[in-house]
Amino acid sequence: MRDFQVEHLQSKYNSFNKSVIFQDNCNGTFNYIISGSGAGYNAEYSTAAALNKTNGIKLYTRAVGAQATDYVRIDKYVEALHRRALEYYIRFKIVDITLTESVRFGYSIYDGSRAYVCRIHIVSNTGQIGIYSTAGTPAILTGVDTKIITGQINTAILRVNAISKKYIDLTFNGVKYDLSSYTFADIGASTDNYAKITIVAYNSTTTQQFVYCDAVKVSDINY
């Protein structure tokens, strides 16, 4: 594991908008913890990963010796916020969905006694959209526009209630889904007290895969 985490200029964002907890416009120093399988995986700012901006985050698994179980992951620790309702916004593109076992956009809350995870889960190479809930496996959403396709720019806005540890809703490419019946996954006892943003991509084949994002933001919301 390689730690490229540096102090983020969070106060810069919060001085203008008190509701912003973390925001990455992909224009500064790369400040995530990177991990993955083998050697040659990485995550970095790149013009190639820009969707609507000049730079984006490019995540990729290893090219040499690639395995179907390979992954690349980034984590960012943020202030513990288990007493707030939160909005998690991300804009991303999966370069080739057929190479992807899953891509997961997660938010973990460690409240001093237990650890919880909520996340958007792009399932297998079908591009189906799921939500990680109590059962520990993704609950697949159904309805209009519930799949993504290769090379498509996607925008997801996930809102959650961090007090009750429940989902509120997901707006995916402009379509809103009521998630109020879903709870976070309880992943066990923990004395830690922090929150963490995670993006992870898994291979489904022995070919290197790429995921691009150019906007990551977590905000406190009124609910």
Backbone as CSV, one residue per row, in Angstrom:
resi,resn,N_x,N_y,N_z,CA_x,CA_y,CA_z,C_x,C_y,C_z
1,MET,0.843,-1.201,0.000,0.000,0.000,0.000,0.867,1.236,0.000
2,ARG,0.511,2.236,-0.813,1.260,3.475,-0.884,0.380,4.615,-0.401
3,ASP,0.892,5.425,0.501,0.108,6.504,1.098,0.532,7.828,0.475
4,PHE,-0.335,8.374,-0.374,-0.090,9.654,-0.998,-0.937,10.738,-0.329
5,GLN,-1.486,10.407,0.857,-2.387,11.330,1.524,-1.610,12.512,2.089
6,VAL,-2.069,13.703,1.805,-1.506,14.914,2.367,-2.629,15.747,2.926
7,GLU,-2.282,16.773,3.668,-3.310,17.616,4.254,-4.120,18.286,3.160
8,HIS,-5.415,18.142,3.235,-6.308,18.718,2.241,-6.714,20.115,2.669
9,LEU,-6.863,21.000,1.711,-7.252,22.370,2.031,-8.752,22.446,2.255
10,GLN,-9.222,21.661,3.202,-10.652,21.581,3.478,-11.184,22.921,3.966
11,SER,-10.375,23.645,4.729,-10.829,24.931,5.250,-11.109,25.917,4.125
12,LYS,-10.400,25.741,3.012,-10.630,26.615,1.870,-12.053,26.468,1.368
13,TYR,-12.510,25.192,1.274,-13.860,24.956,0.808,-14.877,25.385,1.869
14,ASN,-14.628,25.016,3.108,-15.595,25.276,4.163,-15.741,26.756,4.474
15,SER,-14.711,27.557,4.163,-14.821,28.982,4.425,-15.851,29.637,3.519
16,PHE,-16.121,28.990,2.376,-17.118,29.526,1.455,-18.466,28.825,1.623
17,ASN,-18.450,27.587,1.991,-19.679,26.822,2.114,-19.555,25.918,3.328
18,LYS,-20.224,26.285,4.400,-20.091,25.563,5.663,-20.621,24.137,5.569
19,SER,-21.457,23.841,4.567,-22.036,22.508,4.465,-21.091,21.517,3.798
20,VAL,-20.057,21.994,3.134,-19.146,21.101,2.407,-18.164,20.450,3.382
21,ILE,-18.169,19.127,3.409,-17.286,18.365,4.283,-15.998,18.003,3.544
22,PHE,-16.154,17.554,2.316,-15.002,17.235,1.468,-15.384,17.498,0.021
23,GLN,-14.461,18.084,-0.722,-14.699,18.349,-2.137,-13.382,18.235,-2.885
24,ASP,-13.393,17.466,-3.956,-12.210,17.314,-4.785,-12.554,17.753,-6.205
25,ASN,-11.972,18.858,-6.622,-12.163,19.345,-7.976,-11.063,18.877,-8.917
26,CYS,-10.182,18.021,-8.413,-9.143,17.376,-9.230,-8.129,18.373,-9.781
27,ASN,-7.926,19.467,-9.073,-6.987,20.484,-9.533,-5.769,20.642,-8.623
28,GLY,-5.741,19.894,-7.508,-4.681,20.097,-6.531,-3.773,18.893,-6.390
29,THR,-3.251,18.713,-5.178,-2.367,17.592,-4.878,-3.191,16.336,-4.638
30,PHE,-2.773,15.227,-5.195,-3.508,13.972,-5.005,-3.418,13.569,-3.537
31,ASN,-4.561,13.359,-2.905,-4.570,13.222,-1.450,-5.412,12.046,-0.968
32,TYR,-5.284,10.928,-1.637,-5.966,9.700,-1.241,-4.942,8.620,-0.896
33,ILE,-5.358,7.650,-0.111,-4.557,6.449,0.120,-4.881,5.469,-1.003
34,ILE,-3.847,4.977,-1.680,-4.023,4.092,-2.832,-3.613,2.677,-2.447
35,SER,-4.430,1.690,-2.836,-4.057,0.292,-2.644,-4.568,-0.509,-3.836
36,GLY,-4.074,-1.740,-3.985,-4.500,-2.551,-5.116,-3.773,-3.873,-5.173
37,SER,-3.992,-4.589,-6.262,-3.417,-5.921,-6.456,-2.142,-5.848,-7.284
38,GLY,-1.133,-6.609,-6.852,0.095,-6.717,-7.616,0.865,-5.412,-7.676
39,ALA,1.527,-5.164,-8.800,2.283,-3.937,-9.025,1.832,-3.337,-10.353
40,GLY,1.788,-2.019,-10.391,1.395,-1.362,-11.626,0.014,-0.743,-11.585
41,TYR,-0.762,-1.028,-10.539,-2.034,-0.322,-10.349,-1.712,1.108,-9.933
42,ASN,-2.674,2.011,-10.095,-2.438,3.381,-9.641,-3.742,4.158,-9.677
43,ALA,-3.678,5.334,-9.060,-4.738,6.333,-9.133,-4.042,7.681,-9.128
44,GLU,-4.433,8.558,-10.033,-3.716,9.817,-10.205,-4.619,10.829,-10.894
45,TYR,-4.258,12.086,-10.777,-4.942,13.107,-11.566,-4.413,13.049,-12.986
46,SER,-5.311,13.169,-13.956,-4.920,13.050,-15.353,-5.888,13.826,-16.237
47,THR,-5.349,14.450,-17.279,-6.226,15.103,-18.255,-7.059,14.076,-19.012
48,ALA,-6.538,12.847,-19.136,-7.271,11.791,-19.842,-8.554,11.414,-19.120
49,ALA,-8.587,11.633,-17.800,-9.754,11.261,-17.000,-10.750,12.399,-16.831
50,ALA,-10.466,13.538,-17.447,-11.384,14.683,-17.334,-12.676,14.390,-18.074
51,LEU,-13.798,14.644,-17.412,-15.101,14.460,-18.035,-15.681,15.819,-18.434
52,ASN,-15.883,16.674,-17.435,-16.355,18.035,-17.708,-15.375,19.086,-17.207
53,LYS,-14.165,18.653,-16.853,-13.159,19.558,-16.292,-11.834,19.351,-17.015
54,THR,-10.785,20.021,-16.535,-9.478,19.881,-17.175,-8.705,18.668,-16.664
55,ASN,-9.061,18.168,-15.464,-8.424,16.981,-14.883,-9.478,16.089,-14.261
56,GLY,-9.098,14.837,-14.072,-9.949,13.899,-13.359,-9.093,12.890,-12.632
57,ILE,-9.720,12.038,-11.837,-9.028,10.950,-11.156,-9.063,9.728,-12.073
58,LYS,-7.900,9.216,-12.420,-7.810,8.008,-13.236,-7.374,6.853,-12.349
59,LEU,-8.255,5.858,-12.174,-7.924,4.639,-11.442,-7.718,3.528,-12.449
60,TYR,-6.662,2.725,-12.265,-6.470,1.606,-13.167,-5.784,0.452,-12.460
61,THR,-6.185,-0.754,-12.843,-5.572,-1.968,-12.327,-4.298,-2.253,-13.113
62,ARG,-3.511,-3.223,-12.646,-2.230,-3.511,-13.293,-2.440,-4.061,-14.707
63,ALA,-1.487,-3.782,-15.582,-1.538,-4.270,-16.961,-0.769,-5.579,-17.112
64,VAL,0.407,-5.675,-16.497,1.259,-6.855,-16.608,0.861,-7.868,-15.534
65,GLY,0.556,-9.076,-15.944,0.167,-10.113,-14.994,-1.223,-9.932,-14.433
66,ALA,-2.089,-9.222,-15.141,-3.441,-8.934,-14.647,-4.227,-10.206,-14.383
67,GLN,-4.986,-10.188,-13.279,-5.836,-11.308,-12.879,-7.287,-10.850,-12.775
68,ALA,-8.199,-11.801,-12.884,-9.626,-11.473,-12.827,-10.053,-10.963,-11.455
69,THR,-9.221,-11.186,-10.451,-9.555,-10.731,-9.092,-8.862,-9.420,-8.727
70,ASP,-8.152,-8.802,-9.650,-7.406,-7.574,-9.353,-8.345,-6.421,-9.000
71,TYR,-7.813,-5.481,-8.210,-8.590,-4.293,-7.869,-7.649,-3.109,-7.702
72,VAL,-8.225,-1.915,-7.753,-7.542,-0.686,-7.366,-8.521,0.098,-6.492
73,ARG,-7.977,0.747,-5.460,-8.846,1.384,-4.460,-8.211,2.680,-3.968
74,ILE,-9.060,3.676,-3.732,-8.616,4.896,-3.054,-9.518,5.156,-1.858
75,ASP,-8.901,5.649,-0.770,-9.619,6.013,0.452,-9.228,7.417,0.867
76,LYS,-10.184,8.136,1.410,-9.929,9.463,1.969,-10.652,9.563,3.311
77,TYR,-9.888,9.761,4.392,-10.474,9.930,5.717,-10.940,11.368,5.892
78,VAL,-12.140,11.524,6.445,-12.708,12.847,6.675,-13.253,12.910,8.097
79,GLU,-13.715,14.079,8.474,-14.275,14.282,9.815,-15.395,13.289,10.089
80,ALA,-15.460,12.751,11.300,-16.547,11.845,11.687,-17.852,12.627,11.751
81,LEU,-18.840,12.139,11.041,-20.097,12.887,10.919,-21.289,11.952,11.080
82,HIS,-21.338,11.254,12.192,-22.409,10.294,12.383,-23.664,10.924,12.963
83,ARG,-23.708,12.242,13.081,-24.915,12.898,13.584,-25.543,13.808,12.524
84,ARG,-25.257,13.556,11.260,-25.752,14.422,10.197,-26.359,13.620,9.060
85,ALA,-27.219,14.315,8.294,-27.651,13.774,7.007,-26.652,14.249,5.962
86,LEU,-26.287,13.351,5.047,-25.191,13.624,4.125,-25.614,13.411,2.677
87,GLU,-24.927,14.129,1.791,-25.095,13.935,0.355,-23.732,13.616,-0.245
88,TYR,-23.668,12.528,-0.979,-22.432,12.066,-1.613,-22.637,12.190,-3.123
89,TYR,-21.849,13.072,-3.745,-21.982,13.364,-5.176,-20.738,12.878,-5.914
90,ILE,-20.938,12.201,-7.031,-19.794,11.758,-7.828,-20.171,11.734,-9.308
91,ARG,-19.233,12.169,-10.141,-19.391,12.074,-11.600,-18.285,11.158,-12.107
92,PHE,-18.637,10.124,-12.893,-17.658,9.102,-13.246,-17.953,8.477,-14.605
93,LYS,-16.977,7.737,-15.093,-17.113,6.954,-16.324,-16.322,5.664,-16.171
94,ILE,-16.929,4.543,-16.530,-16.236,3.262,-16.607,-15.863,3.062,-18.072
95,VAL,-14.576,3.005,-18.358,-14.116,3.032,-19.748,-14.609,1.826,-20.537
96,ASP,-14.577,0.630,-19.917,-15.104,-0.571,-20.577,-15.781,-1.437,-19.527
97,ILE,-17.095,-1.395,-19.500,-17.857,-2.100,-18.459,-17.674,-3.613,-18.550
98,THR,-17.326,-4.146,-19.734,-17.172,-5.594,-19.887,-15.957,-6.133,-19.140
99,LEU,-15.037,-5.258,-18.749,-13.846,-5.669,-18.017,-14.028,-5.568,-16.511
100,THR,-15.214,-5.155,-16.077,-15.437,-4.772,-14.685,-16.288,-5.791,-13.948
101,GLU,-15.769,-6.317,-12.840,-16.587,-7.157,-11.954,-17.522,-6.281,-11.140
102,SER,-16.977,-5.168,-10.607,-17.807,-4.194,-9.902,-17.006,-2.919,-9.685
103,VAL,-17.725,-1.809,-9.582,-17.158,-0.531,-9.166,-18.022,-0.038,-8.019
104,ARG,-17.375,0.384,-6.932,-18.097,0.718,-5.701,-17.699,2.103,-5.215
105,PHE,-18.710,2.914,-4.944,-18.507,4.255,-4.402,-19.091,4.254,-2.995
106,GLY,-18.216,4.226,-1.990,-18.671,4.007,-0.631,-18.417,5.154,0.314
107,TYR,-19.189,5.159,1.389,-18.989,6.096,2.499,-19.142,5.292,3.775
108,SER,-18.082,5.257,4.580,-18.084,4.487,5.824,-18.156,5.430,7.016
109,ILE,-18.899,5.017,8.035,-19.039,5.801,9.267,-18.640,4.929,10.451
110,TYR,-17.645,5.394,11.199,-17.214,4.732,12.425,-17.616,5.649,13.572
111,ASP,-18.601,5.224,14.377,-19.198,6.139,15.359,-18.699,5.943,16.784
112,GLY,-17.587,5.215,16.949,-17.023,5.005,18.269,-17.429,3.689,18.896
113,SER,-18.477,3.062,18.346,-18.893,1.757,18.865,-19.062,0.720,17.757
114,ARG,-19.543,1.173,16.575,-19.711,0.258,15.457,-19.305,0.944,14.152
115,ALA,-19.125,0.124,13.115,-18.762,0.640,11.796,-19.875,0.301,10.805
116,TYR,-20.211,1.266,9.955,-21.289,1.118,8.980,-20.794,1.555,7.604
117,VAL,-21.352,0.927,6.569,-20.990,1.278,5.200,-22.259,1.480,4.372
118,CYS,-22.280,2.577,3.615,-23.283,2.737,2.574,-22.532,2.940,1.265
119,ARG,-23.081,2.427,0.158,-22.370,2.611,-1.095,-23.246,2.329,-2.310
120,ILE,-22.868,2.977,-3.395,-23.412,2.676,-4.711,-22.550,1.568,-5.291
121,HIS,-23.193,0.553,-5.836,-22.482,-0.644,-6.269,-22.856,-0.926,-7.724
122,ILE,-21.920,-0.702,-8.653,-22.137,-1.053,-10.048,-21.821,-2.536,-10.180
123,VAL,-22.822,-3.338,-10.481,-22.724,-4.784,-10.317,-22.255,-5.475,-11.588
124,SER,-21.217,-6.294,-11.446,-20.711,-7.159,-12.493,-20.507,-6.382,-13.782
125,ASN,-20.369,-7.086,-14.902,-20.147,-6.393,-16.170,-21.457,-6.074,-16.886
126,THR,-22.574,-6.189,-16.184,-23.875,-5.839,-16.761,-24.165,-4.354,-16.625
127,GLY,-23.465,-3.687,-15.695,-23.733,-2.274,-15.470,-24.945,-2.018,-14.599
128,GLN,-25.507,-3.053,-13.979,-26.648,-2.855,-13.077,-26.220,-2.059,-11.850
129,ILE,-27.146,-1.304,-11.292,-26.870,-0.437,-10.150,-27.468,-1.056,-8.899
130,GLY,-26.660,-1.174,-7.859,-27.131,-1.721,-6.600,-26.796,-0.824,-5.432
131,ILE,-27.378,-1.131,-4.291,-27.140,-0.428,-3.028,-26.693,-1.460,-2.000
132,TYR,-25.604,-1.171,-1.315,-25.094,-2.065,-0.265,-25.900,-1.825,1.000
133,SER,-26.548,-2.883,1.499,-27.471,-2.712,2.619,-27.217,-3.746,3.704
134,THR,-28.184,-3.944,4.584,-28.016,-4.799,5.763,-27.576,-6.211,5.406
135,ALA,-28.086,-6.755,4.332,-27.796,-8.141,3.983,-26.336,-8.354,3.611
136,GLY,-25.615,-7.274,3.313,-24.212,-7.403,2.962,-23.969,-7.642,1.492
137,THR,-25.023,-7.731,0.714,-24.910,-7.879,-0.734,-25.722,-6.777,-1.392
138,PRO,-25.375,-6.389,-2.618,-26.087,-5.277,-3.246,-27.535,-5.610,-3.579
139,ALA,-28.422,-4.689,-3.237,-29.823,-4.781,-3.637,-29.941,-4.068,-4.983
140,ILE,-30.339,-4.778,-6.027,-30.363,-4.227,-7.376,-31.574,-3.321,-7.551
141,LEU,-31.334,-2.124,-8.078,-32.421,-1.196,-8.358,-33.042,-1.526,-9.712
142,THR,-34.347,-1.316,-9.815,-35.035,-1.582,-11.074,-35.810,-0.342,-11.496
143,GLY,-36.055,-0.237,-12.794,-36.786,0.907,-13.316,-36.083,1.503,-14.513
144,VAL,-36.443,2.714,-14.851,-35.879,3.386,-16.014,-34.412,3.746,-15.749
145,ASP,-33.566,3.515,-16.747,-32.166,3.949,-16.695,-31.412,3.410,-15.483
146,THR,-31.592,2.130,-15.187,-30.903,1.545,-14.040,-29.640,0.800,-14.429
147,LYS,-29.166,1.000,-15.650,-27.905,0.415,-16.063,-27.028,1.494,-16.681
148,ILE,-25.714,1.278,-16.598,-24.795,2.174,-17.276,-24.187,1.442,-18.458
149,ILE,-23.605,2.174,-19.382,-22.988,1.568,-20.555,-21.542,2.041,-20.651
150,THR,-20.749,1.312,-21.420,-19.345,1.648,-21.603,-19.176,3.074,-22.116
151,GLY,-18.285,3.803,-21.464,-17.940,5.133,-21.925,-18.930,6.227,-21.599
152,GLN,-20.018,5.908,-20.918,-21.029,6.908,-20.579,-20.619,7.687,-19.335
153,ILE,-20.803,9.013,-19.360,-20.583,9.829,-18.165,-21.808,9.726,-17.287
154,ASN,-21.601,9.370,-16.033,-22.698,9.170,-15.081,-22.571,10.135,-13.910
155,THR,-23.697,10.598,-13.436,-23.735,11.448,-12.258,-24.621,10.782,-11.212
156,ALA,-24.077,10.612,-10.015,-24.818,9.987,-8.925,-24.837,10.918,-7.718
157,ILE,-26.021,11.058,-7.110,-26.179,11.830,-5.882,-26.876,10.929,-4.874
158,LEU,-26.123,10.464,-3.897,-26.649,9.580,-2.866,-26.866,10.378,-1.593
159,ARG,-28.083,10.333,-1.036,-28.377,11.022,0.225,-28.672,9.972,1.286
160,VAL,-28.083,10.171,2.465,-28.234,9.200,3.550,-28.474,9.911,4.870
161,ASN,-29.118,9.190,5.795,-29.336,9.677,7.150,-28.317,8.993,8.060
162,ALA,-27.299,9.735,8.447,-26.215,9.149,9.230,-26.596,8.924,10.686
163,ILE,-27.716,9.483,11.126,-28.189,9.257,12.496,-28.856,7.890,12.605
164,SER,-29.807,7.640,11.703,-30.536,6.368,11.733,-29.818,5.267,10.964
165,LYS,-28.702,5.623,10.269,-27.945,4.683,9.432,-28.849,4.106,8.341
166,LYS,-29.587,4.997,7.680,-30.477,4.583,6.595,-30.232,5.433,5.354
167,TYR,-30.485,4.829,4.211,-30.464,5.568,2.956,-31.701,6.461,2.865
168,ILE,-31.574,7.546,2.112,-32.733,8.404,1.817,-33.145,8.197,0.362
169,ASP,-32.264,8.570,-0.566,-32.567,8.362,-1.982,-31.291,8.436,-2.804
170,LEU,-31.408,8.013,-4.047,-30.326,8.093,-5.019,-30.869,8.725,-6.290
171,THR,-30.193,9.767,-6.753,-30.507,10.325,-8.070,-29.371,9.937,-8.996
172,PHE,-29.695,9.094,-9.977,-28.680,8.562,-10.884,-29.015,8.993,-12.303
173,ASN,-28.146,9.820,-12.880,-28.371,10.371,-14.216,-29.749,11.006,-14.336
174,GLY,-30.142,11.728,-13.281,-31.385,12.477,-13.301,-32.619,11.718,-12.864
175,VAL,-32.491,10.402,-12.638,-33.626,9.584,-12.202,-33.499,9.320,-10.706
176,LYS,-34.548,9.646,-9.943,-34.485,9.500,-8.484,-35.120,8.179,-8.047
177,TYR,-34.443,7.508,-7.113,-34.915,6.254,-6.542,-35.091,6.425,-5.037
178,ASP,-36.238,6.056,-4.526,-36.499,6.097,-3.092,-35.798,4.908,-2.436
179,LEU,-34.877,5.207,-1.514,-34.111,4.151,-0.851,-34.411,4.079,0.643
180,SER,-35.517,4.678,1.060,-35.799,4.807,2.492,-36.013,3.472,3.197
181,SER,-36.214,2.403,2.447,-36.401,1.084,3.074,-35.074,0.360,3.313
182,TYR,-33.964,0.959,2.876,-32.661,0.314,2.999,-31.844,0.910,4.140
183,THR,-31.158,0.061,4.876,-30.253,0.493,5.934,-28.806,0.280,5.506
184,PHE,-27.891,0.923,6.231,-26.467,0.712,5.967,-26.086,-0.720,6.351
185,ALA,-24.991,-1.180,5.790,-24.428,-2.456,6.208,-23.655,-2.244,7.509
186,ASP,-23.987,-3.008,8.527,-23.276,-2.986,9.803,-22.116,-3.963,9.692
187,ILE,-20.883,-3.430,9.713,-19.730,-4.306,9.484,-18.987,-4.663,10.766
188,GLY,-19.588,-4.338,11.939,-19.029,-4.840,13.181,-18.619,-3.779,14.176
189,ALA,-18.201,-4.252,15.347,-17.798,-3.363,16.432,-16.505,-2.636,16.090
190,SER,-16.411,-1.371,16.525,-15.196,-0.592,16.307,-15.186,0.581,17.270
191,THR,-14.029,0.870,17.837,-13.891,2.027,18.727,-13.422,3.268,17.969
192,ASP,-13.206,3.132,16.661,-12.765,4.260,15.851,-13.873,5.298,15.718
193,ASN,-13.451,6.534,15.425,-14.418,7.618,15.267,-13.974,8.495,14.096
194,TYR,-14.398,8.124,12.911,-14.071,8.881,11.708,-15.014,8.455,10.585
195,ALA,-14.913,9.135,9.466,-15.652,8.753,8.268,-14.644,8.603,7.127
196,LYS,-15.034,7.857,6.096,-14.090,7.547,5.023,-14.826,7.446,3.694
197,ILE,-14.277,8.091,2.686,-14.761,7.984,1.319,-13.917,6.932,0.604
198,THR,-14.573,6.039,-0.132,-13.858,4.963,-0.821,-14.372,4.815,-2.249
199,ILE,-13.444,4.648,-3.182,-13.781,4.245,-4.550,-12.919,3.033,-4.869
200,VAL,-13.546,1.945,-5.325,-12.793,0.731,-5.628,-13.350,0.091,-6.893
201,ALA,-12.455,-0.409,-7.730,-12.842,-1.081,-8.969,-12.195,-2.456,-9.018
202,TYR,-12.989,-3.475,-9.389,-12.521,-4.854,-9.496,-12.588,-5.328,-10.944
203,ASN,-11.573,-6.090,-11.361,-11.579,-6.704,-12.691,-12.592,-7.843,-12.769
204,SER,-13.049,-8.116,-13.986,-13.776,-9.361,-14.243,-13.009,-10.253,-15.218
205,THR,-11.934,-9.716,-15.804,-11.124,-10.478,-16.759,-9.644,-10.250,-16.421
206,THR,-8.767,-10.789,-17.266,-7.330,-10.594,-17.075,-6.821,-9.406,-17.883
207,THR,-7.709,-8.459,-18.174,-7.356,-7.244,-18.905,-7.435,-6.036,-17.973
208,GLN,-6.476,-5.144,-18.077,-6.451,-3.927,-17.278,-7.715,-3.106,-17.515
209,GLN,-8.240,-2.503,-16.452,-9.423,-1.655,-16.588,-9.167,-0.265,-16.040
210,PHE,-9.999,0.683,-16.491,-9.873,2.082,-16.113,-11.220,2.635,-15.661
211,VAL,-11.188,3.442,-14.611,-12.360,4.189,-14.153,-11.943,5.640,-13.974
212,TYR,-12.752,6.561,-14.479,-12.468,7.991,-14.387,-13.519,8.688,-13.536
213,CYS,-13.102,9.627,-12.711,-14.026,10.501,-11.975,-13.449,11.904,-11.984
214,ASP,-14.298,12.905,-12.121,-13.764,14.270,-12.053,-14.517,15.156,-11.079
215,ALA,-15.347,14.550,-10.228,-16.002,15.318,-9.166,-16.362,14.374,-8.030
216,VAL,-15.874,14.664,-6.832,-16.203,13.901,-5.628,-16.500,14.910,-4.535
217,LYS,-17.681,14.817,-3.924,-18.077,15.819,-2.930,-18.991,15.179,-1.900
218,VAL,-18.759,15.474,-0.636,-19.648,15.082,0.452,-20.073,16.332,1.193
219,SER,-21.376,16.489,1.391,-21.920,17.689,2.033,-22.876,17.311,3.144
220,ASP,-22.968,18.174,4.131,-23.982,18.075,5.172,-25.264,18.690,4.619
221,ILE,-26.418,18.025,4.801,-27.672,18.529,4.279,-28.722,18.588,5.368
222,ASN,-29.729,19.403,5.156,-30.871,19.451,6.060,-31.857,18.379,5.656
223,TYR,-32.288,17.586,6.629,-33.250,16.517,6.338,-34.043,16.219,7.580
